[in-house]
Amino acid sequence: MVVYVRTQGARIIKEGRHLLVRKGDAVYHTLFTYKLNQLVLFGNVEITHSALAQLMRYGIDTVFLSYTGRYLGRISPPESKNVFLHKRQYGLLDNETFTLRLVRAIVAGKLSNMATLLMRIKRSRNEPLAGLKAREIQNLIRLLDAAESVDSLRGYEGRGSALYFEAFSRGFIENQGFVRRVRRPPTDPVNSVLSLLYTFLMNRVYAAVRVAGLDPYPGFLHSLDYGRYSLVLDLMEEFRTIIADTLALSLFNLKILKRDDFYFEEPIRAEDPIEDPGENIAAVSRDPIGLITNGHGDSELLDLPEQRMADEVPFEDLPTGKYPVKLRDAAFKRVIEAFEQKLTTSFHYQPAERQLTYGEALLFQAGQCRRVIEGEAEVYQPVLLK
C-alpha cells in the first residue's frame, strides 16, 4: 500500500506496532506498517523519532515532497548487499556494445509509445498534425539500428520528444494553454499536471529499482551526474507516455480537472477557495485514450481540511506563462487518486505472457533490467502501448 499525507501540520507518531496520523489532539488515521510499501509526505508533515525508526525497521520507502509536489528527498531501506551486482553495473558503463544495445531498446520503446499515442489522437480527434508527427517519430525509430554512439541515440530521443510535444496539445478537447513542455516552473495547467505525475512515477520506478537490488545511480541513457538517479530515469522513459501522458489527457478531457482547479503562485490577494466539484474519478476508465481502470488501487490519501493559501490568484486573471501554475488542494487529491487507479490497470504483458497491472510492470521491468545486466537475458524489452 502507498499512503499520501498532505495535511499541513500533521504529525506521525508511533503507538505500539502502528503509526498514528495526528493533528492537535485528534487522531485521524492508523497506519499499519506491515501493510505499507511507501509513505509520501507533502510539505509540513512531521515524523517523530520513534515513528521514523519504525519506518526504517520495516524498510518502508519514505518520500518527502514539497507541498506542491516537488521531490525533496527520501529515507530508503538499506542498500542491496549484492556488491557483485553493483560492481557489474558500474563495469558495464564502459562497455560500449552493452550500452548501445540497452539504450537503443529504451529509446525505441519511448519513441514507439509516443508515436502510438499521437496516432490515437489523430484517429480519435481527427488531427492531421498528430499523425504527421507520429510518422516523423516512426522515421526516427528506423534510424536507431544504425546509430554508432549513445550520443546519437540521445539525439534521436530528444528530437522525438520535441516532435511529440509539438502535437501533444491536439489530444485535448479544450485548449489548456499548452504550447511546449516547460518544467521549472510549469506555466500552464498541463505542464503542472505532467510535472506532478512524472514525480509520482519517478518515486514508483525508484522503489522498483531498489526491489530489484540495483543501484539507482548508474544509468545508461541518462549520463552520470552527482546525485542523479540515472537508472531510474532510464526505466521511466517507456512509462511516461503510457502512464503519465495518457492520464493527463484523461483528467482534462473528462473534466476531472478544470480551469478553476489551478491558480498562479503570486502573492497579490487571497481568494475564496474553489469548492470541490466532486467528480467521479472512476469515470476516467471510459476514456478511449487514457484507458484508466475504474478500481481504487492499493493506495490511500490522507488529506484533512486545509487552511486556504494566501498566495492564490485566479487562473483567468493573469496571462499564461508569467507565473508558476499550481493545483488547488481538492484537484491535487483527484490527481493522486487517478494516478493510483492508473497503476491498477491490467494489460497483457508480453514478456511475462500474462496480465499485469502497470504497477506490477514497473517491478517486472526493473527485474528484467537486472537480468540483462547479469547476462541472463540479452535484450531489454520495453513495455509498448498498444
TAWOSUL-V197211 format. One record per pair of residues at least 6 apart in sequence whose C-alpha atoms are under 6 Angstrom apart, sorted by the first residue. I is the first residue (numbers start at 1). J is the second residue. D is the distance in Angstrom with one decimal. If there is no record, write none. Layout:
I:J:D / I:J:D
//
This chain:
1:35:6.0 / 1:36:4.9 / 1:37:5.2 / 1:298:5.0 / 1:299:5.1 / 2:37:5.7 / 2:38:4.8 / 2:39:5.9 / 2:299:4.5 / 3:39:5.0 / 3:299:5.6 / 3:300:4.7 / 3:301:5.8 / 4:40:4.7 / 4:301:4.7 / 4:302:5.9 / 5:41:5.0 / 5:302:4.8 / 6:42:4.9 / 6:303:5.4 / 7:303:5.2 / 7:304:5.4 / 8:44:5.0 / 8:45:5.9 / 9:44:5.6 / 9:45:5.6 / 10:22:5.6 / 10:23:4.7 / 10:45:5.1 / 11:21:5.8 / 11:22:5.2 / 11:45:5.8 / 11:46:4.7 / 11:47:5.8 / 12:20:5.6 / 12:21:4.7 / 12:47:4.8 / 13:19:5.5 / 13:20:5.3 / 13:48:5.5 / 13:51:5.1 / 14:50:5.9 / 14:51:4.6 / 18:31:5.9 / 18:32:5.2 / 19:30:5.8 / 19:31:5.0 / 20:29:5.8 / 20:30:4.7 / 21:28:5.7 / 21:29:5.2 / 22:28:5.7 / 37:60:5.6 / 38:60:5.6 / 38:61:4.8 / 38:62:5.8 / 39:62:4.8 / 40:62:6.0 / 40:63:4.7 / 41:64:5.1 / 42:65:4.8 / 42:66:5.3 / 42:67:4.7 / 43:66:4.6 / 43:67:4.0 / 59:77:4.5 / 61:76:4.7 / 62:74:5.4 / 62:75:5.1 / 63:74:4.3 / 64:72:5.5 / 64:73:5.3 / 64:74:5.6 / 65:71:4.6 / 65:72:5.1 / 69:196:6.0 / 80:213:5.2 / 100:150:5.9 / 103:221:5.4 / 107:157:6.0 / 109:238:5.6 / 109:382:5.3 / 110:237:5.7 / 110:238:4.5 / 113:384:5.9 / 113:385:5.3 / 115:134:4.4 / 118:130:5.1 / 118:134:5.6 / 119:131:5.4 / 121:171:5.3 / 122:130:5.3 / 122:131:5.3 / 130:167:5.1 / 133:163:5.8 / 137:160:5.5 / 165:180:6.0 / 173:253:5.7 / 177:188:6.0 / 185:324:5.3 / 186:192:5.0 / 186:324:5.5 / 186:325:6.0 / 187:321:4.6 / 187:324:5.0 / 187:325:5.2 / 188:325:5.6 / 197:244:5.6 / 206:232:5.5 / 208:363:4.8 / 208:366:6.0 / 209:366:5.4 / 212:366:6.0 / 212:367:5.3 / 216:229:5.2 / 216:231:5.2 / 216:232:5.7 / 217:229:4.4 / 217:230:5.1 / 217:231:5.8 / 218:230:5.7 / 218:231:5.7 / 219:230:4.3 / 219:231:3.8 / 221:234:5.9 / 222:230:5.3 / 246:290:4.4 / 247:290:5.4 / 250:284:5.9 / 250:290:5.2 / 251:257:5.6 / 256:279:5.9 / 261:327:5.9 / 261:328:5.5 / 261:331:5.8 / 262:315:6.0 / 262:326:5.5 / 262:327:4.6 / 262:328:5.8 / 263:312:5.8 / 263:313:5.5 / 263:314:5.2 / 263:315:4.6 / 263:325:5.7 / 263:326:5.5 / 264:313:5.3 / 264:315:5.9 / 264:323:5.7 / 264:324:5.7 / 264:325:4.7 / 265:311:5.9 / 265:312:5.8 / 265:324:5.6 / 266:311:5.5 / 267:311:4.2 / 270:310:4.8 / 270:312:5.9 / 276:330:5.7 / 282:294:4.6 / 284:292:5.8 / 285:291:5.6 / 285:292:4.3 / 285:293:4.9 / 285:294:5.2 / 292:342:5.1 / 293:341:6.0 / 293:342:5.9 / 293:345:4.8 / 295:341:5.9 / 296:341:5.3 / 297:340:5.7 / 297:341:5.0 / 297:344:5.5 / 343:358:4.8 / 343:359:4.7 / 344:357:5.1 / 345:357:5.1 / 346:356:5.2 / 346:357:4.1 / 347:355:5.3 / 347:356:5.7 / 348:354:5.6 / 348:355:4.5 / 349:355:5.7 / 371:377:5.5 / 372:378:5.7
//
